[in-house]
Amino acid sequence: MWDKLKAWGRGLFPHAKPVRYILTGFVLVALLAFGTRCHGAEVVFEGGTQALRGMTPAVGLYLVQPRIAGDVDGECGVVLVGGRVTGPKANGVMGVTCGLVDGFGPVELGIGVVYLNHTDDLNGSLMNFSLKLHWRINDRWGLGYRHWSNSGTTDINTGRDMAFITYRFKP
């Protein structure tokens, strides 16, 4: 278990050890800071893996603004996907995403756009669509699935699928 966790961390931060420790410490301190009182919007942290087309770690940090229109929430954030651990070798990718989220009880559905810092063998364009399926286990914890795809606007349209465990920092 510990070896798998360390491999996940190395995939997310493929830097030399001192840099990896600094980045990990920064992320942990930032998460603790987000745990303090929040006024209005909520912060959501996701940790998981890219699935289906090569396994690699992925983390996301989102700002969710409840009820921007009726019962629809607005969600914007950043997702960092590490270089591939299994499957074809690929560099990591970062996506900046915004979308709308609505649902039925504990199940949330979302649609939006994501801008990637570079193209690769899964996403052949910088601008992609983002789909979200999420199940809230309770007020803080949940399980999520995201799919990024350019919907066939380029020849490369394999898409990227990610599964996450989510934690919501409540005010």
C-alpha positions in Angstrom: 0.0 0.0 0.0 2.7 2.5 1.0 4.7 1.7 -2.2 1.6 2.3 -4.3 1.1 5.6 -2.6 4.7 6.7 -3.1 4.5 5.6 -6.8 1.4 7.8 -7.2 3.2 10.7 -5.7 6.2 10.2 -7.9 3.9 10.2 -11.0 2.3 13.4 -9.9 5.5 15.2 -9.0 8.2 13.6 -11.2 10.9 16.0 -9.9 14.1 15.5 -7.9 13.4 14.6 -4.2 14.0 18.1 -2.7 11.6 19.7 -5.2 9.0 16.9 -4.7 9.1 17.4 -0.9 8.7 21.2 -1.3 5.7 20.8 -3.7 4.1 18.1 -1.5 4.5 20.3 1.6 3.1 23.3 -0.2 0.0 21.3 -1.4 -0.6 20.0 2.2 -0.2 23.5 3.8 -2.6 24.9 1.1 -5.2 22.2 1.9 -4.9 23.1 5.6 -5.4 26.8 4.8 -8.5 25.9 2.7 -9.9 24.2 5.8 -10.4 27.5 7.5 -13.7 29.4 7.4 -14.9 30.2 3.8 -17.3 32.9 3.0 -19.7 31.9 0.3 -18.0 29.6 -2.2 -16.7 26.2 -1.3 -13.3 24.6 -2.1 -13.3 21.0 -3.4 -10.1 18.9 -3.5 -10.0 15.8 -5.8 -7.4 13.0 -5.6 -7.5 10.0 -7.9 -6.2 8.5 -11.1 -6.6 8.7 -14.8 -8.3 5.5 -15.9 -9.1 3.4 -19.0 -6.2 4.6 -21.2 -3.2 4.3 -18.9 -3.0 4.8 -15.2 -1.5 7.9 -13.7 -2.2 10.1 -10.7 -4.4 13.1 -10.9 -5.4 15.9 -8.5 -7.8 18.7 -8.8 -8.7 21.9 -6.8 -12.0 23.6 -7.5 -13.9 26.6 -6.3 -17.6 25.9 -6.3 -20.1 28.8 -6.2 -23.5 27.4 -5.1 -26.7 28.4 -6.9 -25.4 30.8 -9.6 -28.7 30.3 -11.5 -31.6 28.6 -9.7 -30.2 25.4 -8.2 -27.2 25.2 -10.7 -23.7 25.5 -9.2 -20.7 27.1 -11.0 -17.4 25.2 -10.7 -14.0 26.4 -11.8 -10.6 24.8 -11.0 -7.3 23.3 -12.0 -6.5 19.7 -12.6 -3.0 18.2 -12.7 -2.6 14.8 -14.4 0.8 13.2 -14.0 2.9 11.5 -16.6 1.7 8.0 -17.5 2.7 5.2 -15.0 1.2 2.5 -17.3 0.4 2.5 -21.0 2.3 4.7 -23.6 4.8 7.2 -22.1 3.4 10.7 -22.0 4.2 13.9 -20.2 1.8 15.3 -17.6 -0.9 17.7 -18.5 -2.6 20.6 -16.6 -6.2 21.6 -17.3 -8.0 24.8 -16.3 -11.8 24.1 -16.3 -15.1 25.8 -15.7 -18.6 24.4 -15.9 -22.1 24.1 -14.6 -23.2 21.4 -12.1 -26.7 20.3 -11.3 -28.2 17.0 -10.1 -30.7 14.9 -8.3 -30.2 14.4 -4.6 -26.6 13.1 -4.0 -25.9 12.6 -7.7 -24.4 15.6 -9.6 -24.0 16.0 -13.4 -21.8 18.6 -14.9 -20.8 20.0 -18.3 -18.1 22.6 -19.1 -14.9 23.3 -20.9 -11.3 22.6 -20.1 -8.2 24.3 -21.5 -5.1 22.1 -21.5 -1.5 23.4 -21.4 -0.5 21.1 -24.4 -2.0 18.4 -26.6 -1.1 14.7 -26.4 -2.2 11.3 -27.7 -5.5 11.5 -25.7 -6.6 15.1 -26.3 -5.6 16.5 -29.7 -6.7 20.0 -29.0 -6.1 22.6 -26.3 -9.8 23.4 -25.8 -11.9 20.4 -24.8 -15.3 19.6 -23.3 -15.6 18.4 -19.8 -18.2 16.0 -18.4 -18.7 15.2 -14.7 -20.5 12.6 -12.8 -20.3 12.8 -9.0 -21.9 11.0 -6.0 -21.9 12.8 -2.7 -21.5 10.2 0.1 -22.1 12.9 2.7 -21.7 16.7 3.0 -17.9 16.5 2.6 -16.9 13.2 0.9 -17.8 12.0 -2.6 -16.8 9.9 -5.6 -16.3 11.5 -9.0 -15.7 10.7 -12.6 -14.6 13.2 -15.2 -14.2 12.9 -19.0 -12.3 15.4 -21.2 -12.8 15.2 -25.0 -12.7 17.5 -28.0 -15.8 15.8 -29.5 -14.1 14.9 -32.7 -13.0 18.5 -33.6 -9.6 17.0 -34.4 -8.3 13.7 -35.6 -7.0 12.8 -32.2 -10.1 12.3 -30.0 -9.4 9.4 -27.6 -10.4 11.5 -24.5 -9.2 11.4 -21.0 -11.1 9.7 -18.2 -10.4 10.2 -14.5 -11.8 8.8 -11.3 -11.6 10.8 -8.0 -12.3 10.7 -4.3 -13.4 14.2 -3.4 -13.4 16.3 -0.2 -15.4 19.5 0.1 -14.2 22.2 2.6 -17.4 23.5 4.1 -17.8 27.0 5.6 
